[in-house]
């Protein structure tokens, strides 16, 4: 796979140097400096990210895409991460697709960043079939294959009913030298009834443990200015990721959610949400009240049970001072009562900054962040970011 990824780079270079006179590219550069000063450490980090897409007029159905980042964390050496890097081809009819390289695959039970081959076909207008075969990518996203002998295979099928509904079935399996470590099959049904009722039902079954891995049922209803939603979900422990930066573990839980929103006019939206979560060893209740308009939002949080009691207020403002200058402010204040350690304290967080766009492809952002609580009474952080979009 390392050879495969290197060939993607070589292919991109050949495209730009070949006889295809009209080479097109687009993407963005993002440079970030993040520094913080706390009683324990003073440190500055630098990040340089590049996202690009490269194609040629001579190959209208083919392109190369990538998102990568190099970073220097404090005094450490430079490190690099390749979040995705792939070559993509689609038929002129858009019915068939081949994608080769490091890619994000989120189709039903298939979840993760992997190195391999994705084949997609829509032989009929309502039917889509996808098959993936490859390897896990390294957790730190190094430009190399994983050191363990692992394989990842999956299949996904979706069919759109003649009425407003879609059925999905998927299968995902990961193997290592020790044997099968993950084997999941799942199904989902989503659709719409009438003018304003939307529904979703999803069930995943773990074939290794022979137990239900997770389920989710959701109803959403819109009527004029009102919106109502209700949801029930159950999840066994598993690892998930959000494509680029985070891997996180979900503990087992059952959760009930209910909420209502009201659109007062074109500018103001108000909402209320209630969440009840049942963990293995505890339960938690949460009520969130919020309001928003084109300039920002404000909300109140009431929470008790799991991890302790919490009453908090938060707000965010995004205000255009001028056509190319935006003021951004965020603040929150919470009162915590942590049951496990018998601590009651108040915590405040504040951030303020400006976003300046001197011309359309370029945006400059500067922000100062401060947290005040028993562990971070002098925690001040600064963020400077440059974003530049390019296209040819």
C-alpha positions in Angstrom: 0.0 0.0 0.0 2.9 2.3 0.6 3.9 1.8 -3.0 0.3 2.5 -4.0 0.2 5.8 -2.2 3.6 6.9 -3.7 2.2 6.1 -7.1 -0.8 8.4 -6.4 1.8 11.2 -5.9 3.7 10.2 -9.0 0.4 10.2 -11.0 -0.4 13.7 -9.8 3.0 14.9 -11.0 2.7 13.1 -14.3 -0.7 14.8 -14.9 0.9 18.2 -14.4 3.9 17.4 -16.6 2.2 15.4 -19.3 0.7 16.4 -22.6 -2.6 17.3 -21.1 -2.2 21.1 -21.6 -5.2 22.0 -19.5 -4.5 20.9 -15.9 -7.0 22.0 -13.3 -6.4 22.1 -9.6 -8.3 23.4 -6.6 -8.1 23.3 -2.8 -6.9 25.3 0.1 -3.9 26.0 2.3 -4.3 26.4 6.0 -1.5 27.6 8.3 -2.2 27.7 12.0 -0.1 28.8 15.0 -1.5 27.7 18.4 0.3 28.9 21.6 -0.7 28.6 25.2 0.6 29.8 28.5 -0.4 27.8 31.6 1.3 27.4 35.0 2.6 24.1 33.9 3.8 24.8 30.3 4.4 27.4 27.7 4.3 26.1 24.2 3.7 27.0 20.6 2.5 24.6 17.9 2.6 25.1 14.1 0.3 23.3 11.6 0.4 23.4 7.8 -2.4 21.7 6.0 -3.0 21.2 2.3 -6.1 20.0 0.6 -6.1 19.7 -3.2 -7.8 18.2 -6.2 -6.0 17.7 -9.5 -7.5 16.8 -12.8 -6.9 17.3 -16.6 -9.2 18.0 -19.5 -7.8 15.0 -21.3 -9.2 12.8 -18.5 -12.5 14.4 -17.6 -13.7 11.5 -15.4 -10.5 11.2 -13.4 -9.0 13.2 -10.6 -6.5 12.9 -7.7 -7.4 14.2 -4.3 -5.6 14.6 -1.0 -5.6 16.2 2.5 -2.4 16.2 4.4 -0.8 18.1 7.3 2.7 18.7 8.7 3.1 19.9 12.2 5.7 20.9 14.8 4.4 20.4 18.4 6.5 22.4 20.8 10.1 21.2 20.7 9.3 18.0 19.0 10.5 17.1 15.5 8.3 17.8 12.4 5.6 15.2 11.9 3.3 14.6 9.0 -0.2 13.1 8.6 -2.0 12.0 5.5 -5.7 11.9 6.1 -6.6 10.9 2.6 -4.8 10.5 -0.7 -6.6 8.7 -3.6 -7.2 8.5 -7.3 -10.9 8.6 -8.4 -12.5 7.5 -11.7 -16.2 7.6 -12.7 -17.8 6.5 -15.9 -19.3 9.1 -18.2 -22.8 8.0 -17.2 -21.8 8.3 -13.4 -23.0 4.8 -12.9 -19.7 3.3 -12.0 -16.8 4.5 -9.7 -13.4 3.3 -8.8 -11.4 4.9 -5.9 -7.9 3.8 -5.0 -5.8 5.0 -2.0 -6.3 6.2 1.5 -10.0 7.3 1.8 -12.9 7.9 4.2 -15.5 5.1 3.9 -18.7 5.8 5.8 -21.4 3.6 4.3 -23.7 1.9 6.8 -21.6 -0.2 9.2 -18.4 0.6 7.3 -16.8 3.3 9.3 -13.2 4.5 9.1 -10.2 5.7 7.2 -8.7 2.9 5.2 -6.2 2.2 2.5 -7.6 0.2 -0.3 -10.0 0.0 -3.3 -13.7 1.1 -3.4 -15.9 -0.1 -6.2 -19.3 1.5 -6.7 -22.0 0.7 -9.2 -25.5 1.9 -9.9 -26.7 -0.5 -12.6 -30.3 0.7 -12.1 -31.5 4.2 -11.2 -32.7 3.2 -7.7 -30.0 0.7 -6.8 -26.4 1.4 -5.6 -23.9 -1.2 -4.6 -20.5 -0.5 -3.1 -17.6 -2.9 -2.2 -14.4 -2.1 -0.3 -11.3 -4.2 0.2 -8.1 -3.0 1.8 -6.2 -2.4 5.1 -6.7 -0.3 8.2 -4.7 3.0 8.0 -2.3 3.9 10.8 -4.0 5.6 13.7 -1.5 8.5 13.5 -2.1 8.7 9.7 1.6 8.2 8.8 2.3 7.7 5.1 2.9 4.0 5.6 0.8 0.9 6.0 -0.1 -0.5 9.4 2.5 -2.7 11.0 0.0 -5.5 11.8 -1.3 -7.8 9.2 -4.9 -6.4 9.0 -7.5 -6.5 6.3 -10.8 -4.6 6.0 -13.6 -5.7 3.7 -17.1 -4.4 3.4 -20.2 -4.2 1.2 -23.1 -1.8 1.1 -26.4 -1.8 -0.8 -29.1 0.9 -1.0 -32.4 0.9 -2.8 -34.7 3.8 -3.2 -38.4 2.7 -3.1 -40.9 4.1 -5.6 -42.3 6.2 -2.7 -40.2 8.4 -0.4 -38.1 5.8 1.3 -34.6 4.2 1.1 -33.5 0.8 2.4 -29.8 0.2 3.2 -28.0 -3.1 4.0 -24.2 -3.3 4.9 -21.5 -5.6 6.1 -18.1 -4.9 7.5 -15.3 -7.2 8.7 -11.7 -6.6 9.9 -9.2 -9.4 10.2 -5.8 -9.6 11.9 -3.3 -12.5 12.3 -5.1 -13.4 15.5 -8.4 -13.8 13.6 -11.5 -11.8 13.0 -11.7 -8.8 15.4 -14.8 -7.0 14.0 -17.8 -8.3 12.1 -20.9 -6.2 11.8 -24.0 -6.4 9.7 -26.6 -3.6 9.6 -29.8 -2.3 8.1 -31.5 1.1 7.9 -34.7 2.5 6.6 -35.2 6.3 6.0 -37.9 8.2 4.4 -40.7 10.7 4.5 -44.5 10.5 5.0 -46.7 13.2 3.8 -45.5 16.8 3.8 -43.6 17.1 7.0 -42.9 13.7 8.8 -39.4 12.2 8.4 -38.3 8.9 9.9 -35.1 6.9 10.4 -34.6 3.4 11.7 -31.2 1.8 12.0 -30.0 -1.5 13.5 -26.5 -2.9 13.7 -25.7 -6.5 14.8 -22.3 -7.8 16.0 -21.8 -11.2 14.5 -18.8 -12.0 16.7 -20.6 -11.4 20.0 -24.0 -12.4 18.6 -25.5 -9.4 20.2 -27.1 -6.2 19.1 -24.4 -3.6 18.6 -26.6 -0.5 18.3 -29.9 0.9 17.1 -31.5 4.3 16.5 -35.0 5.4 15.8 -35.8 9.0 15.0 -39.0 10.9 14.0 -38.9 14.6 12.9 -42.0 16.6 12.1 -42.3 20.1 10.6 -45.5 22.1 10.6 -45.3 25.7 9.5 -43.0 27.4 12.1 -42.8 24.4 14.4 -40.4 21.5 14.4 -40.7 18.4 16.7 -38.3 15.6 17.0 -38.0 12.4 19.1 -35.2 9.8 19.2 -34.3 6.6 20.9 -30.8 5.1 20.6 -28.9 2.2 22.1 -25.2 1.6 21.7 -22.6 -0.9 22.8 -19.0 0.2 23.3 -17.1 0.9 20.0 -14.5 3.1 18.5 -15.5 5.8 16.0 -13.8 8.6 14.2 -14.7 11.9 12.5 -12.5 11.4 9.4 -9.7 13.9 10.1 -8.6 14.5 13.6 -10.4 12.5 16.3 -10.7 8.9 17.3 -13.0 8.3 20.3 -14.6 5.5 22.2 -18.3 5.4 23.0 -19.4 3.7 26.2 -22.5 1.6 26.4 -25.7 3.6 26.9 -29.4 4.0 26.1 -30.6 7.5 25.3 -34.0 9.2 24.8 -34.1 12.7 23.2 -37.0 15.0 22.6 -37.1 18.5 21.3 -39.1 21.4 19.8 -38.1 24.4 17.7 -40.0 27.5 16.8 -39.1 29.9 13.9 -40.4 33.2 15.2 -39.7 35.0 11.9 -36.9 34.9 9.2 -34.3 36.0 11.8 -35.1 34.2 15.1 -35.1 30.6 16.0 -35.9 29.2 19.5 -35.5 25.6 20.7 -35.7 23.3 23.7 -34.3 19.8 24.1 -34.5 17.2 26.8 -32.0 14.3 26.9 -32.1 11.3 29.2 -29.1 8.9 29.1 -28.9 5.6 30.9 -25.3 4.4 31.4 -24.2 1.1 32.9 -23.6 2.6 36.3 -25.5 5.9 36.3 -28.2 8.0 34.6 -28.2 11.6 33.5 -30.8 14.3 32.6 -30.1 17.3 30.5 -32.3 20.2 29.4 -31.0 22.7 26.8 -32.8 26.0 26.0 -31.4 28.1 23.1 -32.1 30.9 20.8 -30.4 32.1 17.6 -30.4 34.7 14.9 -28.1 35.7 12.1 -25.7 37.3 14.6 -25.2 34.3 17.0 -26.8 32.2 19.6 -27.4 31.9 23.4 -28.3 29.0 25.5 -28.9 27.6 29.0 -27.9 24.1 30.1 -29.4 22.2 33.1 -27.8 18.8 33.9 -27.9 16.4 36.8 -27.1 12.7 37.4 -24.2 11.3 35.5 -20.9 13.0 36.5 -22.7 15.5 38.7 -24.9 18.6 38.5 -24.3 21.5 36.1 -26.0 24.7 35.4 -24.5 26.8 32.6 -25.0 29.7 30.2 -23.3 30.0 26.9 -23.4 32.4 24.0 -21.7 33.1 20.6 -21.6 36.3 18.5 -20.5 36.5 14.8 -21.0 40.1 13.7 -19.8 41.6 10.4 -18.1 44.9 11.4 -17.4 45.5 7.7 -17.9 43.7 4.5 -14.6 41.8 4.9 -14.1 41.9 8.7 -16.1 39.7 11.2 -16.0 39.8 15.0 -16.4 36.5 16.8 -17.0 36.2 20.5 -17.8 33.1 22.6 -18.3 32.8 26.3 -19.6 30.3 28.8 -20.1 30.2 32.5 -21.0 27.0 34.4 -21.5 25.9 38.0 -20.4 22.3 38.6 -21.1 20.0 41.4 -19.0 16.9 40.8 -20.6 14.0 42.8 -17.6 11.7 42.5 -15.1 14.1 44.1 -17.6 16.3 46.2 -16.4 19.5 44.5 -18.6 22.5 43.8 -17.0 25.3 41.7 -17.7 27.8 38.9 -15.9 27.7 35.6 -15.7 30.4 33.0 -14.4 30.2 29.4 -14.1 33.1 27.0 -12.7 33.6 23.5 -12.7 36.6 21.2 -11.2 37.2 17.8 -11.5 38.7 14.3 -11.8 37.1 10.9 -10.4 39.4 8.1 -10.8 38.7 4.4 -8.7 41.2 2.5 -9.7 39.5 -0.8 -12.0 36.6 -1.6 -9.6 33.6 -1.5 -7.8 34.7 1.7 -9.0 34.8 5.2 -7.0 35.7 8.4 -8.2 34.7 11.8 -6.8 35.7 15.2 -8.4 34.5 18.5 -7.6 34.7 22.2 -9.0 32.0 24.5 -9.0 32.0 28.3 -10.3 29.4 30.8 -10.8 30.0 34.6 -11.4 27.2 37.0 -9.6 25.4 39.8 -7.2 23.7 37.5 -6.7 26.5 35.0 -6.8 29.9 36.7 -4.2 31.3 34.3 -4.9 29.3 31.1 -4.5 31.7 28.2 -4.3 30.5 24.6 -3.8 32.2 21.3 -4.7 31.0 17.8 -3.7 32.5 14.5 -4.9 30.9 11.2 -4.4 31.7 7.6 -6.7 30.1 5.0 -6.1 30.5 1.3 -8.3 28.9 -1.4 -6.9 28.3 -4.9 -8.3 27.2 -8.2 -7.0 27.0 -11.7 
